[in-house]
Amino acid sequence: MQEIHIVDIRKLAETIKEKYNYDFTNYAMSSFKRRVSRILELYKFNNVESLIKKISESEAYFQEFLSEITVNVTEMFRDPSFWRVLRDKIIPNILLNHQKISIWHAGCSSGEEVYSMAILLKEMGILESSKIVATDIDPIIIEKAKKGVYPIKNMDLNDKNYLRVQGTEDFNKYYEEKNGYAYMDKSLVENVSFRIHDLVNGMVFSKFDIVMCRNVMIYFNQTLQNDVLKKLHESIFKYGYLAIGSKESLIWCEIANKFIVVNNEEKVYKKIKE
Ligand SMILES: C[S@@+](CC[C@H](N)C(=O)[O-])C[C@H]1O[C@@H](n2cnc3c(N)ncnc32)[C@H](O)[C@@H]1O
């Protein structure tokens, strides 16, 4: 892998910001650099300069770049103990005061998290009355999420996670296997609104009982985490919940005092102040 200088990374981020209005300037430098380096190898660019040139000249290429620069790794029922807490504690708590539940998956990637939620809500008998919005910055990955078609080899891990969540059904009833792919049951996401949304430049667009923003802010620096968390805070009803990834934290951010910790291990917080 070739050595990449910070000045080149800055130049790249500035070009993208000017030309396409996506702002990567506050993404965490080390992982952003790694991704750029991977892209240079993948597309056989000699240096960052040639990458910048290609991005400036071709919007179609920029879309590919966008897909490569973001980390889309995900799985169904990722961190099974989190999903148990969600089902056994958080959702029942919301239902004490609400008949319906609204959820935003911010940074949903290829949708595995959304299908997990739909399965969980279905087994609780509340899927039809729930409102789910699932968003991501990457248009290509959102299309994948909508389709819900995954390599069958991934289903082993998904199934293992589901077993650890102690779901009530046979996991394979939720998909059909064809030509090496698992086609998820479409009815699960009938009422899900999949949309493109950028957490950095995008507006606050609604309020929710639960906001899931897991394993997204890990790729942002502290300044950006602060800004994005303010938007997430605005997007949650008072006494609603925020779930972040296991390696992420609210502790250092400005709005930390507007939340209480509900479950420290599973990184679930409750909004207590506007
Ligand atoms: C590692 S995946 C997390 C998927 C899922 N939430 C999980 O925990 O398994 C991170 C996702 O965040 C998305 N992302 C990165 N920057 C974003 C931004 N500014 N706005 C919205 N989504 C973003 C990426 O495209 C990627 O799909």
PDBQT file of the ligand as one rigid body, heavy atoms in Angstrom, charges set to zero:
ROOT
HETATM    1  C1  LIG A 301     -20.568  -0.103   9.246  1.00  0.00    +0.000 C 
HETATM    2  S1  LIG A 301     -22.072   0.408   8.519  1.00  0.00    +0.000 S 
HETATM    3  C2  LIG A 301     -23.184   0.217   9.888  1.00  0.00    +0.000 C 
HETATM    4  C3  LIG A 301     -24.416  -0.556   9.497  1.00  0.00    +0.000 C 
HETATM    5  C4  LIG A 301     -25.350  -0.902  10.652  1.00  0.00    +0.000 C 
HETATM    6  N1  LIG A 301     -25.830   0.282  11.313  1.00  0.00    +0.000 N 
HETATM    7  C5  LIG A 301     -24.660  -1.821  11.637  1.00  0.00    +0.000 C 
HETATM    8  O1  LIG A 301     -24.379  -1.399  12.771  1.00  0.00    +0.000 OA
HETATM    9  O2  LIG A 301     -24.411  -2.982  11.299  1.00  0.00    +0.000 OA
HETATM   10  C6  LIG A 301     -21.857   2.185   8.426  1.00  0.00    +0.000 C 
HETATM   11  C7  LIG A 301     -22.838   2.847   7.441  1.00  0.00    +0.000 C 
HETATM   12  O3  LIG A 301     -22.820   4.271   7.663  1.00  0.00    +0.000 OA
HETATM   13  C8  LIG A 301     -23.013   4.904   6.429  1.00  0.00    +0.000 C 
HETATM   14  N2  LIG A 301     -22.569   6.300   6.510  1.00  0.00    +0.000 N 
HETATM   15  C9  LIG A 301     -21.312   6.794   6.521  1.00  0.00    +0.000 A 
HETATM   16  N3  LIG A 301     -21.315   8.132   6.538  1.00  0.00    +0.000 NA
HETATM   17  C10 LIG A 301     -22.627   8.493   6.561  1.00  0.00    +0.000 A 
HETATM   18  C11 LIG A 301     -23.289   9.746   6.563  1.00  0.00    +0.000 A 
HETATM   19  N4  LIG A 301     -22.610  10.896   6.549  1.00  0.00    +0.000 N 
HETATM   20  N5  LIG A 301     -24.639   9.764   6.567  1.00  0.00    +0.000 NA
HETATM   21  C12 LIG A 301     -25.341   8.606   6.563  1.00  0.00    +0.000 A 
HETATM   22  N6  LIG A 301     -24.775   7.385   6.550  1.00  0.00    +0.000 NA
HETATM   23  C13 LIG A 301     -23.432   7.332   6.541  1.00  0.00    +0.000 A 
HETATM   24  C14 LIG A 301     -22.192   4.056   5.468  1.00  0.00    +0.000 C 
HETATM   25  O4  LIG A 301     -22.576   4.247   4.125  1.00  0.00    +0.000 OA
HETATM   26  C15 LIG A 301     -22.448   2.645   5.995  1.00  0.00    +0.000 C 
HETATM   27  O5  LIG A 301     -23.474   2.012   5.275  1.00  0.00    +0.000 OA
ENDROOT
TORSDOF 0
